[in-house]
Amino acid sequence: MSATDVVAAYHAAMLHKSADELADLYAEDGLHEFPFGGLPAFKGREEVRAGYTMMWGAMKALVKEIRDVVIRQSTDPEVIVAEHETVVTVADQELTVPGLLILRVRDGLIVHARDYMDTSAIARVRAA
């Protein structure tokens, strides 16, 4: 799977809120970090699965679409940057959460992810 295919599959997992689909994109020892928002890193595929099962299971918002996806290749062939907006509905409101993913993909699997989300937008989703 190419890096751009991995991004597409990542976004599909977000749309489905499927922790299993997401975790299956990671290498067994992959690392998922959240540089903003104070969340602990998920170390390994099974922590990604457990962490997203908990987070997405507790989230009342429904993911409506992922839009404005801009994919940027870096000079390192393993690194890809994806900018996106996640449109969610919660309590009859539609809210947009901008995000940025920096993924290191090796042999078709994510070995390192840095997941940047607009924390003020996340706060609005939680408040709704």
C-alpha positions in Angstrom: 0.0 0.0 0.0 1.4 3.4 -1.0 1.6 6.3 1.5 -1.3 8.0 -0.3 -3.3 4.8 -0.1 -2.6 4.7 3.7 -3.9 8.3 4.0 -7.1 7.4 2.2 -7.6 4.3 4.4 -6.9 6.4 7.5 -9.6 8.9 6.5 -12.0 6.0 5.8 -11.4 4.7 9.3 -12.2 8.1 10.6 -15.4 8.2 8.6 -16.4 4.8 10.0 -15.0 5.6 13.5 -13.4 2.2 13.2 -10.6 1.6 15.6 -9.9 -1.8 14.0 -9.6 -0.3 10.5 -7.2 2.4 11.9 -5.1 0.0 14.0 -4.7 -2.4 11.0 -2.8 0.5 9.2 -0.1 0.5 11.8 3.1 -1.6 12.2 3.0 -3.8 15.3 5.3 -1.3 17.1 4.0 1.9 15.4 3.8 5.1 17.4 0.9 7.6 17.3 1.5 10.9 19.0 -0.8 13.9 19.7 1.5 16.9 20.0 -1.4 19.2 20.9 -4.1 18.5 23.5 -2.2 16.7 26.2 -3.1 13.1 25.1 -0.6 10.4 25.8 1.0 8.6 22.8 -0.2 5.2 21.7 2.7 2.8 21.5 2.0 -0.1 19.3 -0.9 -1.2 17.1 -2.9 -2.6 20.0 -2.7 0.7 22.0 -3.9 2.5 18.8 -6.8 0.1 18.7 -7.6 0.4 22.4 -7.1 4.1 22.5 -9.3 4.9 19.5 -12.0 2.3 20.6 -12.2 4.3 23.8 -12.1 7.8 22.2 -14.4 7.2 19.3 -16.7 5.1 21.5 -17.2 8.0 23.9 -17.6 10.6 21.1 -21.2 11.4 20.4 -20.3 13.3 17.2 -20.8 11.6 13.9 -18.2 12.1 11.2 -20.0 13.4 8.2 -17.0 13.8 5.8 -13.3 14.5 5.5 -12.7 17.4 3.2 -10.0 19.7 1.8 -7.5 16.9 1.9 -4.1 18.2 0.7 -1.4 15.6 0.4 2.2 16.7 0.5 5.1 14.4 -0.2 8.3 15.3 1.7 11.9 14.8 0.5 11.9 11.7 2.7 10.0 9.0 0.7 8.6 7.5 3.9 7.0 10.8 5.1 3.7 12.2 3.9 1.7 15.1 5.3 -2.1 15.3 5.0 -4.1 18.3 5.8 -7.8 17.8 6.2 -11.0 19.1 7.8 -13.2 16.7 9.6 -16.9 17.7 9.4 -18.9 16.3 12.3 -22.5 16.5 13.4 -23.4 16.6 17.1 -26.5 17.8 18.8 -28.0 19.0 15.5 -24.9 21.1 14.9 -22.4 20.8 12.1 -18.8 21.6 13.2 -15.5 21.4 11.4 -12.2 20.2 13.0 -9.1 21.1 11.0 -6.3 18.6 11.3 -2.9 17.7 10.1 -1.2 14.3 10.0 2.4 13.6 9.5 2.9 10.0 8.8 6.0 7.8 8.3 4.9 4.8 6.2 7.3 1.9 5.8 6.4 -1.2 3.9 2.8 0.0 3.6 2.3 0.4 7.4 2.4 3.5 9.6 5.4 3.4 11.8 5.0 6.9 13.2 2.1 9.3 13.2 2.0 12.9 14.6 -1.7 13.9 14.8 -2.3 17.6 15.1 -5.9 18.7 15.7 -7.4 22.1 16.3 -7.9 21.9 20.1 -10.4 24.8 20.2 -12.5 23.0 17.5 -12.4 19.8 19.6 -13.5 21.8 22.6 -16.5 23.1 20.6 -17.4 19.5 19.6 -17.2 18.4 23.3 -19.3 21.4 24.4 -22.0 20.6 21.9 
